Amino acid sequence: MTSAALAISEGGTVRPSDLAILSSMTGSKLVDCQTGRSAGFSLDLEVMKKTGDDNETRFAMSSKSWISRLAAPLIALVLTVAPSGSPVHAVGSARKVSVVSFGLFGDQGVFRSEATRAAQVVAGRFGSGPINVQYNSKKGGSATIETLAMSLQAAANELDSENDILFLILTSHGSPAGLAVKAGRLTQTLTPSKLADMLARTGVRHKVVVISACYSGVFIPRLANPNMLVITAADADHPSFGCRDKAKWTYFGDAFFNVALRQAKSLTDAFFVARTLVQKRELHEHIEPSNPLMAGGTNVQLLLIMRP
């Protein structure tokens, strides 16, 4: 990232945790994103630990070996049959892309890791704009709803509102109510309406939003439009997977950012490769499909220029 300024806000040391189950969204449908089973607030810790151990054994195949085995032929296929309607622009006409990436749930280090690494991948492919990465830990952190609103506005102030692109990445636990924000003792829920309002207030016309969380499809009706491309790790009715504390990526984050986006010619190509990788992994591990989604963004994709 030669021309991008990387700003990472650390919320403290993230300690390994046993299976973390979101308890801040009272009244919401909660699911353990490792097993896909519904989870109440009063689960016994020993049972949770055993569940985690069982899954460590069951999911012994590393994401690197599993994803790598599938990714190469899929990407080759997409690059071969990619429609000519996805133009490759000259580098000189590239718009500035500003990246804001938040790891919202501080009790598990995977969200810090994914927010940081995903921002670096996006900047590497689209470049030329500032990067703002923030995340939380068990001790606290700055990745709150209020900070997100300020960060989006600050990024917007440095962009040409009609021509540049604001790229937002959010990774956390989710429920049908929205995304969990956990910073030390602080708990919040980022709802689709709150996020829609934040993005509208920036005044930036062209935006990309990628949300890696269970039930993240609930954001699509409020966000997706021709000027805003929205990609989610799951539909509105299903969990996504891979949120182990020591993991570097969730299942979707690994497939989309770490594998597909590094090589694809467009975000659309990257999404279809990632969705296939996730589907095959879920089938292999006998877990309910998460059904990643992509919607909107007709006008945005014409402006996004992938670096080689």
C-alpha positions as CSV (number, residue, x, y, z in Angstrom):
1,M,0.0,0.0,0.0
2,T,2.3,2.7,-1.2
3,S,-0.1,5.6,-1.2
4,A,-2.6,4.6,1.4
5,A,-2.4,5.8,5.0
6,L,-3.1,2.9,7.4
7,A,-4.7,3.9,10.8
8,I,-5.3,1.1,13.2
9,S,-6.9,1.8,16.5
10,E,-6.2,-0.9,19.1
11,G,-8.7,-1.6,21.8
12,G,-6.3,-3.6,24.1
13,T,-5.0,-7.1,24.3
14,V,-7.4,-9.8,23.0
15,R,-7.2,-12.9,25.2
16,P,-8.3,-16.3,24.0
17,S,-11.9,-17.2,25.0
18,D,-14.0,-20.2,25.1
19,L,-17.0,-20.3,22.8
20,A,-18.5,-16.7,22.9
21,I,-22.2,-16.5,22.5
22,L,-23.8,-13.1,21.9
23,S,-25.9,-12.2,24.9
24,S,-26.3,-8.4,24.3
25,M,-29.2,-8.7,21.8
26,T,-32.0,-9.5,24.2
27,G,-35.0,-11.0,22.5
28,S,-33.2,-11.8,19.3
29,K,-32.6,-15.2,17.7
30,L,-29.2,-16.3,18.9
31,V,-27.1,-19.0,17.2
32,D,-23.7,-20.4,18.0
33,C,-21.8,-19.6,14.8
34,Q,-19.5,-22.6,15.3
35,T,-22.3,-25.2,15.4
36,G,-25.3,-23.5,13.8
37,R,-27.5,-24.4,16.8
38,S,-29.8,-22.0,18.7
39,A,-28.3,-20.8,21.9
40,G,-29.9,-19.5,25.0
41,F,-28.3,-17.1,27.5
42,S,-28.0,-19.8,30.3
43,L,-25.9,-22.4,28.5
44,D,-23.5,-24.2,30.9
45,L,-19.9,-23.2,30.4
46,E,-18.7,-26.8,30.5
47,V,-21.2,-27.7,27.8
48,M,-19.9,-24.8,25.7
49,K,-16.3,-25.8,26.2
50,K,-17.1,-29.4,25.2
51,T,-19.0,-28.1,22.1
52,G,-16.0,-26.0,21.2
53,D,-13.7,-29.0,21.6
54,D,-15.9,-31.2,19.5
55,N,-15.9,-28.7,16.7
56,E,-12.2,-28.2,16.9
57,T,-11.9,-32.0,16.1
58,R,-14.7,-32.0,13.6
59,F,-13.4,-29.0,11.7
60,A,-9.8,-30.2,11.9
61,M,-9.2,-29.5,8.2
62,S,-7.5,-26.1,8.2
63,S,-9.1,-23.3,6.2
64,K,-5.8,-22.9,4.2
65,S,-5.8,-26.5,3.0
66,W,-9.6,-26.6,2.3
67,I,-9.9,-23.3,0.6
68,S,-6.7,-23.6,-1.4
69,R,-7.8,-27.0,-2.7
70,L,-11.0,-25.5,-4.1
71,A,-10.0,-21.9,-5.0
72,A,-7.6,-22.3,-7.9
73,P,-10.0,-24.1,-10.3
74,L,-12.9,-21.9,-9.3
75,I,-11.0,-18.7,-9.9
76,A,-9.6,-20.0,-13.2
77,L,-13.1,-20.8,-14.3
78,V,-14.5,-17.3,-13.4
79,L,-11.6,-15.5,-15.1
80,T,-12.2,-17.6,-18.2
81,V,-15.9,-17.1,-18.5
82,A,-16.2,-13.6,-17.0
83,P,-18.7,-11.6,-19.1
84,S,-17.3,-8.8,-21.2
85,G,-19.8,-6.5,-19.6
86,S,-17.4,-6.2,-16.6
87,P,-15.0,-3.5,-18.0
88,V,-11.3,-3.3,-17.1
89,H,-10.5,0.4,-16.8
90,A,-7.2,2.1,-17.3
91,V,-5.4,2.7,-14.1
92,G,-5.2,6.4,-14.8
93,S,-9.0,6.8,-14.5
94,A,-9.2,5.1,-11.0
95,R,-11.3,6.7,-8.4
96,K,-10.1,7.2,-4.8
97,V,-11.3,4.4,-2.6
98,S,-11.4,5.1,1.2
99,V,-11.6,2.0,3.4
100,V,-13.3,1.9,6.8
101,S,-13.1,-1.5,8.6
102,F,-14.5,-2.2,12.0
103,G,-14.2,-5.4,14.1
104,L,-17.1,-4.8,16.4
105,F,-17.2,-7.8,18.8
106,G,-14.3,-7.6,21.3
107,D,-14.6,-10.9,23.1
108,Q,-13.1,-12.9,20.1
109,G,-9.9,-12.0,18.4
110,V,-11.1,-13.3,15.0
111,F,-13.0,-10.0,14.4
112,R,-10.0,-7.9,15.1
113,S,-7.9,-10.0,12.7
114,E,-10.5,-10.1,10.0
115,A,-11.1,-6.3,10.1
116,T,-7.4,-5.6,9.8
117,R,-6.6,-8.1,7.1
118,A,-9.6,-7.4,5.0
119,A,-8.8,-3.7,4.9
120,Q,-5.3,-4.5,3.8
121,V,-6.6,-6.8,1.0
122,V,-9.1,-4.2,-0.3
123,A,-6.5,-1.4,-0.2
124,G,-4.1,-3.6,-2.1
125,R,-6.6,-4.2,-4.9
126,F,-8.2,-0.8,-5.1
127,G,-5.7,1.5,-3.3
128,S,-5.2,5.3,-3.4
129,G,-7.3,6.2,-0.4
130,P,-6.9,6.3,3.4
131,I,-7.6,3.2,5.6
132,N,-9.3,3.4,9.0
133,V,-9.3,0.1,11.0
134,Q,-10.7,-0.1,14.5
135,Y,-11.6,-3.0,16.7
136,N,-12.6,-3.9,20.2
137,S,-11.2,-6.3,22.9
138,K,-12.4,-7.7,26.2
139,K,-11.0,-4.7,27.9
140,G,-12.7,-2.1,25.7
141,G,-12.0,-0.4,22.4
142,S,-13.1,2.3,20.1
143,A,-15.2,0.4,17.5
144,T,-18.5,1.7,18.7
145,I,-21.6,3.0,16.9
146,E,-20.6,6.6,17.6
147,T,-17.1,6.1,16.4
148,L,-18.3,4.4,13.3
149,A,-20.4,7.4,12.4
150,M,-17.5,9.8,13.0
151,S,-15.1,7.6,11.0
152,L,-17.5,7.4,8.0
153,Q,-17.9,11.1,8.0
154,A,-14.2,11.8,8.4
155,A,-13.5,9.5,5.4
156,A,-16.3,11.2,3.4
157,N,-14.7,14.6,4.0
158,E,-11.6,13.5,2.1
159,L,-13.5,12.2,-0.9
160,D,-15.0,13.7,-4.0
161,S,-18.6,12.9,-3.1
162,E,-19.7,12.4,-6.7
163,N,-16.8,10.4,-8.0
164,D,-14.9,8.6,-5.3
165,I,-15.9,5.5,-3.4
166,L,-16.4,4.7,0.3
167,F,-15.7,1.1,1.2
168,L,-17.1,-0.2,4.5
169,I,-16.2,-3.5,6.1
170,L,-18.0,-4.7,9.3
171,T,-17.3,-8.0,11.0
172,S,-19.0,-9.2,14.2
173,H,-21.7,-11.5,15.6
174,G,-25.1,-10.9,14.2
175,S,-28.8,-11.5,14.8
176,P,-32.0,-10.6,13.0
177,A,-31.8,-7.3,15.0
178,G,-28.4,-6.3,13.5
179,L,-24.8,-6.4,14.5
180,A,-23.4,-6.9,18.0
181,V,-21.0,-4.2,19.3
182,K,-19.0,-5.4,22.4
183,A,-16.2,-3.3,23.8
184,G,-15.4,-4.3,27.4
185,R,-18.6,-3.9,29.3
186,L,-20.2,-1.8,26.6
187,T,-22.8,-3.6,24.5
188,Q,-24.7,-2.1,21.6
189,T,-26.7,-3.2,18.5
190,L,-26.0,-1.7,15.2
191,T,-29.3,-1.9,13.4
192,P,-29.9,-1.7,9.6
193,S,-31.7,1.6,10.0
194,K,-28.8,3.1,12.1
195,L,-26.3,2.1,9.5
196,A,-28.4,3.3,6.6
197,D,-28.7,6.7,8.3
198,M,-24.9,6.9,8.9
199,L,-24.1,6.2,5.3
200,A,-26.7,8.6,4.0
201,R,-25.3,11.4,6.1
202,T,-21.8,11.0,4.6
203,G,-23.1,12.5,1.3
204,V,-20.9,10.1,-0.7
205,R,-22.8,8.8,-3.7
206,H,-20.9,5.5,-4.4
207,K,-20.4,3.0,-1.6
208,V,-19.6,-0.6,-1.0
209,V,-20.6,-2.4,2.2
210,V,-19.3,-5.9,3.1
211,I,-20.7,-7.4,6.3
212,S,-19.3,-10.6,7.7
213,A,-21.8,-11.8,10.4
214,C,-24.7,-14.1,11.0
215,Y,-28.0,-12.9,9.6
216,S,-26.2,-10.1,7.9
217,G,-28.7,-10.3,5.0
218,V,-31.1,-8.2,7.1
219,F,-29.1,-5.1,6.0
220,I,-29.7,-5.6,2.3
221,P,-33.3,-4.1,2.1
222,R,-32.2,-0.9,3.9
223,L,-28.9,-0.5,2.1
224,A,-28.7,-1.9,-1.3
225,N,-29.4,0.4,-4.3
226,P,-27.8,1.2,-7.6
227,N,-25.2,3.4,-5.9
228,M,-24.5,1.0,-3.0
229,L,-23.2,-2.5,-3.4
230,V,-23.9,-4.7,-0.4
231,I,-22.2,-8.1,0.2
232,T,-23.2,-10.2,3.2
233,A,-21.8,-13.4,4.7
234,A,-25.4,-14.8,5.2
235,D,-28.9,-14.2,4.3
236,A,-31.4,-12.8,6.8
237,D,-32.4,-16.2,8.1
238,H,-29.2,-18.1,8.7
239,P,-26.0,-17.9,10.7
240,S,-22.5,-17.8,9.1
241,F,-19.5,-19.7,10.5
242,G,-15.9,-19.7,11.6
243,C,-15.9,-17.2,14.5
244,R,-13.4,-19.1,16.6
245,D,-11.3,-16.9,18.9
246,K,-7.9,-17.8,17.5
247,A,-8.9,-17.9,13.9
248,K,-7.6,-15.3,11.5
249,W,-10.7,-15.3,9.4
250,T,-14.3,-16.4,9.5
251,Y,-15.4,-18.8,6.8
252,F,-16.8,-16.1,4.6
253,G,-13.9,-13.6,5.2
254,D,-11.4,-16.3,4.3
255,A,-13.2,-17.2,1.1
256,F,-14.0,-13.6,0.0
257,F,-11.1,-11.4,1.1
258,N,-8.2,-13.8,1.6
259,V,-8.7,-16.0,-1.4
260,A,-11.1,-14.7,-4.1
261,L,-10.6,-10.9,-3.9
262,R,-6.8,-11.3,-4.1
263,Q,-7.1,-12.8,-7.6
264,A,-10.5,-11.9,-9.1
265,K,-11.0,-9.2,-11.8
266,S,-14.0,-7.6,-10.1
267,L,-16.0,-7.7,-6.8
268,T,-18.7,-9.7,-8.6
269,D,-16.3,-12.4,-9.7
270,A,-14.8,-12.5,-6.1
271,F,-18.3,-12.9,-4.6
272,F,-19.3,-15.8,-6.8
273,V,-16.0,-17.6,-6.2
274,A,-16.3,-17.0,-2.4
275,R,-19.9,-18.1,-2.3
276,T,-19.1,-21.4,-4.0
277,L,-16.1,-22.0,-1.6
278,V,-18.4,-21.3,1.4
279,Q,-21.1,-23.6,0.1
280,K,-18.7,-26.5,-0.5
281,R,-17.1,-26.1,2.9
282,E,-20.5,-26.0,4.7
283,L,-21.6,-29.1,2.7
284,H,-18.3,-30.9,3.7
285,E,-18.8,-30.0,7.4
286,H,-22.6,-30.9,7.4
287,I,-23.7,-27.5,8.6
288,E,-26.7,-25.5,7.4
289,P,-26.0,-23.2,4.4
290,S,-25.4,-19.6,5.3
291,N,-26.4,-18.3,1.8
292,P,-24.1,-15.3,1.2
293,L,-25.7,-12.5,-0.7
294,M,-24.8,-9.6,-3.0
295,A,-27.2,-6.9,-4.0
296,G,-27.3,-3.4,-5.6
297,G,-24.2,-1.5,-6.8
298,T,-24.9,-1.3,-10.6
299,N,-23.4,2.1,-10.8
300,V,-20.6,1.4,-8.3
301,Q,-19.1,-1.5,-10.1
302,L,-18.5,0.5,-13.2
303,L,-16.2,2.8,-11.1
304,L,-14.2,0.2,-9.2
305,I,-10.8,-0.6,-10.8
306,M,-8.9,-3.6,-9.6
307,R,-5.2,-3.4,-9.5
308,P,-3.3,-6.3,-11.1
